[in-house]
Amino acid sequence: MSAPMPPSSLGLRTLELLQGLPPQRLDEISRQCLWRRFEPGQLLIAREHDDRDLHLIVAGAVRVTSYAPGGRETSFRDLQAGMSFGELSALDGRPRSADVIGLRSGLIASLPPAAFRALLQQEWTVTERVLLRLTDLARSLIDRVLDLSTLSVQQRVCLELLRLAQAAGVDGNQARIEPAPKHADLAHLVSSYREQVTRELSALAKAGVVARQDGALVVRDLERLKHIANREVAH
């Protein structure tokens, strides 16, 4: 990351974790943080690293991911401005469990673990938000394990497209995902290979379920996509 920047509580006002805290409290937290800019593709945290800070995303976006011994990448989630990462190591003091890579140029404020724990002791609203976030993380990981152990690559691709469609906004039985997801990114999200994802998307396009249009991926038949995602796998 680039050289440290001077603190500013203005950037903390949009943080989900800190919303509702008085300005003087945000000023105090901002002075405790180390502020740094980052660029796309930049490694912010490495798996097994001893960094223990809580990182607050003031601007930009990052991806939480991990690499198997053979080099295959599995992406867990993308985090946007206003979100945070690093809670687990900040709380239990253990090494990082995943890599975090910059997706879009941005700015993070890194809060030392002692200051984070003090904040949790002093501000119940922040503590409750952390608990809810960790609960959501546990549920999503359970769903992910079930998907990987019970669903085919085709079904996993369809489910991911459905998630992206819901996030983009559904219009009747259609949705427009813009920009169209890269095949390699989809492969990372569904724990597969780019070639397999390309085959599945080609099959969906041939069946009229999806189509590329002006840099976007248009889902033409959401109901059929749901049917493919939920049907039983042939044995």
N, C-alpha and C positions, 0 to 999 in steps of 0.2 A: 504494500500500500504506500501511498505518497506520504510526504512529511506531515506531521501533526498539524491540525488547524486549531485556531482559538475557539473556546467553547461558546455556545449560543443556545439559550433555553428556547428560542423561537422554534428551532428545529424539533424540539421534543414535544411540542404541543399537539402534533398529529400522531404521536405514538399511541397505539391502542392500549398498551400496558399502563401508560401514565396519564391517560385522559382524566380530567377532573381535578388533578392536583393543582394547588394554588401556584401562582407565578413564582413566589419566593422559594417554594420547594423545587420547582423545575430549575431555577437558577442554581440551587445547591447541587442538584444531580448533574447538571451540565458541567459544573466545575470539577466534578469527580470523574467525568468521562474523558477518554482519549478520543479525539475526533480525527478521522482519516477518510480520504477519498479512495475509491477503488474503480477499476476499469473492467469491461467485459472480459471473461476468460481468466481473470486474476484469481489465484487461490487465496482465499481469506483465512480458511482454517483447514488443516490437514487432519485426517483421521489418526488417532493415537497421539496427537500433539498435546502438550501439557498446558496449553492456553486454557484459562478458567473464566475469562470475562463473559459477561452478558453483553451481546452485541445488538444495538438498536439501529434499525435501518431507517435513516432519516430521509434518504433519497435513493432512487435506483431499485434494483432487484437482484436477488441471488438465488442460486439453486443448491439444495442440499442433496448430495449424491454420494455414491460409494463405488469402489472398484473391486471386483473379484480378483483372486490371484492370477487368473488368466487374462485379466485386462478388461473384461466386460463391465460396462458401467450400468449401474442401477440408480435411477433418480427417484428420490423420495417425495420431494415437493419443491415448488418455487415460492419464494417469499418476496413480497412487495414492500414498498415504502410504507412505514407505519407499523410494521411487524418486527419481530425480534427473533434471535436464535442464540443458542448456547446455554439455555437454562439448566440442562442436565449436569454439565460439568461445573457450572457455577454453584450448583447445589450440593453435589456429592463429591466434588474434588477429583473425579476420575478423568482419564484421558478422553479426548473427543471421540464420538462414536461414528462420525461421518465427515466427509469433505464438504466445504462450502465454497462455491465458485461464483464470481460476479457474472450476472447476466446482462445488466445495463449499468452504465456508469452511475456512480452514486456516492453516498456519504454514510458512514456508520459512526455511531458514538458507542464506545466500549466502556462498560461500567465494571470496575473490579469486583470480584466475588464478595469481599467483605462488605462493600458498600451495597451490593445487591441484597445480601442477607439482612443487613440493617434496614433497608427499605421495606423488605417483607415483614419485619418485626414491627415497623412503625406505621405502615399503611395497609389496612385490611383490604381495601378495594384492589390494590395491586396484587396482594397475596391471592385473593379470590380469582383474579384474572389468570394468574400463573397456574393455579390449580385446574381451572377450566381448560386452559390450553394444553396442559399435560394430559388431562383426561381425553380431550379430543385427539391428541397425538396417539395415545394408547389405542383408542377405538379405530383410528385410521390404519394403524399398523396391523391390528387384528384382521381388518377387512383385506388388507394387502396380502397377508399370509394366506388367507382363505382363497383369494383370487388366484394366487400363484400355484396353490396346491390342487385346486379343483377345476380351473378353467383352461380352455385351450388358448393358444395365441390369438386366434380369430376373435374369441369372446373378449379377451382382455383388451384388444385393440378397439373393439366396438364399445366396451364400457368406458374406455378413456375418451373416445370421441363423444360419447353421451355426456360425460362430465364437462368436456370443453364446450359442447353445445349449450348446456345449461348455463355455464358461466358467461357465454357470449350473448345469450338471450334467445328464447324460442319464439318463433312466429308461426302459430298453427302447428303444422307437422314438419316444419323446416327450421333450420338454423344456419347462420353464417359465421364460421370460425375464421377470424381475420387477425393477423396473417395466418395462412395455412401452416399447421405444425410441420416441422421438418421430420422426415422419416427417422432420422437418427435419434431425435429427441423423443419421439413416440416409442422407439425401441427401448430407450433407457427407462421410460416410465412403465413399460409393461414387462421389463426383464426379458427382452428378446433381442434379436439381431435385426439390423436395418433391412437386410434382404427379405426376411420373413414379413416384416411390417409392410414393405413395398408390395409384396405379393398380395397381402390381405387388402390393402387399399385399392389395388388394381382390380381385385375381384369385386369389391364393393362398388367401384365406379362402373364396372361392366354390368353389374346388376341394377344400376340406376339409383343406388342408395346415396352415393356421394358424387360430387363433381368439383373439379377445380375451376375457379372463376376469378379472374383479375387479382391473382395473388391470395385469394381466400379459398377455404374448403367449405363448400356448401353441402349441408346434409339435407338431401331432398326428401327423405322418408324416415323420420325419426321412429315411427312405430315399427317399421321393418328392422331398423337398426337395433331397437330394443329386443325384438323377437330373436334376432341372431345372437345377441349378447346373452339372452336368458335360456336358450334352448339347450337340451341335454347333449352332452358330448357323446358321439358314437364310440362304442368300444369294439 
